[in-house]
């Protein structure tokens, strides 16, 4: 059985004069399923939530993020980008 847990976080600002509060929701993964999701650890995930036949379906997939390039762009590549038509 899995439970959805809610945590209310509070942060003080302006020397404690005001408090900002927000909710966080957590789903704990049971031990028997941890091997199936271990490859997703420390990755940015895209999450889709759907209601199907009275059940909650949560789909997690790795997101495709643009990262810094390993090598700097050459002058030829920069000219291609600058001349591209959008």
Buried (B, 14 or more C-beta within 10 A) or exposed (E): EEEEEEEEEEEEEEEEEEEEEEEEEEEEEEEEEEEEEEEEEEEEEEEEEEEEEEEEEEEEEEEEEEEEEEEEEEEEEEEEEEEEEE
